[in-house]
Amino acid sequence: MRVKALTSFAGVISMYEGETREVNDSFEIRDLLAAGYIAEVKTEAKPVEKPVENPKSTSKKRATRKKK
């Protein structure tokens, strides 16, 4: 579960205020949530950005003149 620290705390899990982290220990999560030290962060699915393709150039290259 992704959580955010509402205050700094130390123990089995230590975090500073404002830090977000993925925590998998359900017992510790329940304890910290009950104490008001952390809040669950809702993660939204980020849209996948397509890579930008370089447009094909339609301009013609100039022929270079040869010097005599």
N, C-alpha and C positions, 0 to 999 in steps of 0.2 A: 504494500500500500504506500502511496506517495503521501508524505506528511510534511507540514511546515511547522517549525518551532515558533511558538508565540512568545516564549521567553527563553533565556539561556538556562541550561540544566546539565548536570553531569551524573553519571551512573553507569549502568550496563550500556546504555545508549547516551551519548553526549552530543548536544547540538547547541548552536548559538542562535540568538534571536534572529528570525528571518530566514534561516537556513532551510532548504527543502532537501529531502532525501527519500529514497526508497527503503522502507523498513519491513522486514518479513516476520519479525517476532511478534506474534499476535498477543501474547501475554503482556509484553512491554507496551505495545500500542494501546491496549485497553487501559492499562494503568496510567499512562501519560495522558490519554484522552480524558479520563476521569479527573485527573488532577488539573486539567486545563493548560497543560504545557505545550500540547501540539494540536493541530487541526488537520483533518484530511484535505488533501488537495485534489480537486476534481481535474482529471486530465482530459483534454479534448483532443479528438483525432485531428492531427494537422494535415491539411491537404498536401498531397504530394505535388511538388512543383515540377513541371516538365522542363527539361533543359532547353535553353534558348538556342534555336538553330540560326546559323549565320545565313542571312538571305543571299541568294545568288545575285551577283552583280550583273546588271544588264548593260552597263556602260562598256563601250569598246575601248580597248587600250590604244593609245596613240602609237603610231609607228615612229620609231626614232630615226632621225636622219643620220646618215653616215657622213663623217667629215672627210673632205678631200685632202 
